Amino acid sequence: MNTQRISVDFPADILLALNETENQLAQRIKLALAVQLYRAEKLTIGKAAQIAGLSRLQFETVLAEHEFPVSNLNVDEVLDDISKLR
C-alpha cells in the first residue's frame, strides 16, 4: 500500500500533557480521523479502517464500542436490499 505523510504541528508539551508517546498520539489521531470521515460518509468503512491501521472487524468493533452505527443504510435501504435478495 502506498502511503502519504502529512505533518501536523502541535505545542511542544502536548505529549507530556497527554502522557503519550508520539506513536500513541499518531494512532489516536488516525483513528479519530477515520471515524470522523466514515461518519461524514466521506470514506467507506474499509478505507476508514485502513486509515486507522485496523482490520475492518476491528474498526467496526471500535465504532460499536462508541455507539456509532456500523452501517449508514436507512431502514428503507435495508428493506430494499432484503427484497432484492428474495
N, C-alpha and C positions, 0 to 999 in steps of 0.2 A: 504494500500500500504506500503510495506517495503521500508525503505529509507537507504541510506548510507551517512554518513557525511564525507566530505572532507574538510580539513583545508588548507587555503592559507594564507601565511604571507604577510602583507603589511607594508609600512612605518607607523610609529605611527601617523603621521599627515595627513594621506590620507583622513580620514573622515572630518577633518576640511577643507582641501583644496577643497574637493568636496561639502562641506556644506550638507552632507547627514548623516543619521543615519546608524548604522551597518546593520539594516534590509533593508534599501533602497539600500545600496551598494550590499548586498547579492542578492536582487531581480534583480538588474541591471546585475550582473554577471551571474545569472541563465538564464536570458533572452538572453543575448549576447551569452552564450554558446549554448543554444538551437537553436538559429538562425544559428550560425556557423555550428553546427553539422548537422542541417537539410540541409543547403545549400551545405555542403560537401557530402550529401547523406549517412551520417553515421546513421541517425535516420529517422524513418517515421515522418510524420507531427504530428501524435498522440502522439508519445513518446517525441518529441521535446516540444510539448505543455505541456506535463506532467512535464518535467524538468523545464519549465518556470513557472509552477504553474498556467497555464491558461487553459481555455477550448479550444477545437480545434478551434472554431469560433473566440475566442479572439486572438489566436495565428495567425490564418490566417489574421485577421484584422491588426495585427502588421506587418506581412510580407508585406501586400498590402500597408500599410502606408509608408513603407520604400522602396517600389517598388521592392521587392523581389518576384520572382514567387512563387505562392502557389502550383503549380504542377511542377514536374520535368519531365513530359512527353514531348517528342518532337512531332512535327507535325505528323510524320508517325505513332507513337504510338496512338495518338488521333484518326487518321483516321482509324487505325486498330480496335480500340475499337468501333468506330461508326459502322463499317461494321459488327462486331460481334453482335451488338445489333439489327440489322435489320433482 
